[in-house]
């Protein structure tokens, strides 16, 4: 990846992770795993998936996006 020498890919990755943590209250990997688990639940047991209130399915453990 070419970044015009302004920042390294590692620095941008660290910044993305920090901002993701600030916004969603969880790491990128944790959020991806949680969303993947919900997708699998929806495919394997739709009744259990829809028994979880939509607001809980769409928000992170910390209560969602700041400012929303």
C-alpha positions as CSV (number, residue, x, y, z in Angstrom):
1,X,0.0,0.0,0.0
2,X,1.4,3.4,-1.0
3,X,0.7,6.2,1.5
4,X,2.7,9.1,-0.1
5,X,5.1,8.9,2.9
6,X,2.7,10.7,5.1
7,X,2.0,7.9,7.5
8,X,2.9,4.2,7.7
9,X,0.4,1.5,7.3
10,X,1.1,0.4,10.9
11,X,0.4,4.0,12.2
12,X,-2.9,4.1,10.2
13,X,-3.9,0.7,11.5
14,X,-3.3,1.8,15.1
15,X,-5.2,5.0,14.5
16,X,-8.1,3.1,13.0
17,X,-8.2,0.7,15.9
18,X,-8.1,3.6,18.5
19,X,-10.9,5.5,16.7
20,X,-13.0,2.3,16.4
21,X,-12.6,1.7,20.1
22,X,-13.6,5.3,20.9
23,X,-16.7,5.1,18.6
24,X,-17.9,1.5,19.1
25,X,-16.4,0.8,22.5
26,X,-14.8,-2.4,21.3
27,X,-11.9,-3.4,19.0
28,X,-12.4,-4.1,15.3
29,X,-11.7,-7.8,15.9
30,X,-14.2,-8.0,18.7
31,X,-16.9,-6.2,16.7
32,X,-16.3,-8.4,13.7
33,X,-16.5,-11.6,15.9
34,X,-19.8,-10.4,17.5
35,X,-21.4,-9.5,14.2
36,X,-20.2,-12.8,12.7
37,X,-21.8,-14.7,15.6
38,X,-25.1,-12.8,15.1
39,X,-25.0,-13.6,11.4
40,X,-24.5,-17.3,12.1
41,X,-27.2,-17.3,14.7
42,X,-29.6,-15.6,12.2
43,X,-28.8,-18.3,9.7
44,X,-29.0,-21.3,12.1
45,X,-31.7,-20.2,14.5
46,X,-33.8,-17.3,13.3
47,X,-36.1,-17.5,16.2
48,X,-33.3,-17.0,18.7
49,X,-31.8,-14.2,16.6
50,X,-35.1,-12.3,16.5
51,X,-35.7,-12.9,20.2
52,X,-32.8,-10.5,20.8
53,X,-34.1,-6.9,20.6
54,X,-33.0,-5.2,17.4
55,X,-31.4,-2.4,19.4
56,X,-29.2,-4.9,21.2
57,X,-28.2,-6.6,18.0
58,X,-27.2,-3.4,16.3
59,X,-25.4,-1.7,19.2
60,X,-22.0,-2.5,20.8
61,X,-21.7,-3.7,24.4
62,X,-20.9,-0.1,25.4
63,X,-24.3,1.2,24.2
64,X,-23.5,2.2,20.7
65,X,-22.0,5.0,18.8
66,X,-21.1,8.1,20.7
67,X,-23.3,11.0,19.9
68,X,-26.1,8.9,18.4
